[in-house]
């Protein structure tokens, strides 16, 4: 079920040009058996996390390995040693590379392919990590929902009560930089109380914006205003994994043509909502619910028109019961679980 990522994208992700590295230390290793690569791992320290939480926590990520106890033990202990030498006392993972990127180990939902920017792993990974002293820190859920689902009467009523104050508009491509900053500002406020939150920097969001501009349909990026002020947003992306599955990560010599044809002509039948946020002051209120329902509803018909059959909403924190209840109220079901592990490191 694993989908080979685009090699070009992976190179960019690990390139020194990735603005994440402006506030992070990073080291990575490849393990060999009988002269052949058999595993890999990275370790990183995010200074923004350290500044915010003062908790001496580092991270491991990019973990891939054959089913071998010694191999996992060597990889994990190597990352731990590097982090301890940097003064870290606790380790979280997998983070590839930060909380705002790909993270978590798949522990449930192996029978379906991953959506774009979500990981996949063999079932043995979890056991191998736990055998090395790690335990569950937090679970992240991926929900799936049919694109043609009808909003409940309660949701429609909530939206109707606030319709005179809420205006939902599509992304203004001609003012893309300004729009991007509006979305970043909402995101950094909306997610600020979430577990292990670290804000996007300006450069990181500009970097992300380059991908959004290539992939996002302006009808799939919406900003909601309350009384004329930006209050919430949603980003829906076509599931790129669906159309690159047979490219083996390569765009040359003919991969580019296949990718462009599939995106422009056949179009993916699935999509993902990787970014969504409602400003903190509306959390837990009817206005907050109206904003969330309204944003999802505003992208629904365009998705149906493009031939999208189902949408993944991910990731959702396991203890974010407000969001989980909202998604489940219109038929969403949790179909994949991604786990963050932690371990206290002794000197």
Buried (B, 14 or more C-beta within 10 A) or exposed (E): EBBBBBBBBBEBBBEEEBBBBEBBBBBBBEBEEEEEEBBBBBBBBBEBBBEBEEEBBBBBBBBBBBEBEEBBBBBBEBBBEBBBEBEBBBBBBBBBBBBBBBBBBBBBBBEEBBBBBBBBBBEEBBEBBBEBBBEEBBBBBBBBBEBEBEBEEEBEEBBEBBEEEBBBEBBEEEEBEEBBBBBBBBBBBBBBEEBBBBBBBEEBBBBBBEBBBEBBBBBBBBBBBBEEEBBBBBBBBBBBBBBBEEBEBBBEEEBEEBBEEBBEEEBBBBBBBBBBBBBBEBBEEEBBBBBBBBBBBBBBEBBEEBEBEBBBBBBBBBEBEBBBEBBBBBBBEBBBBBBBBBBEBEE
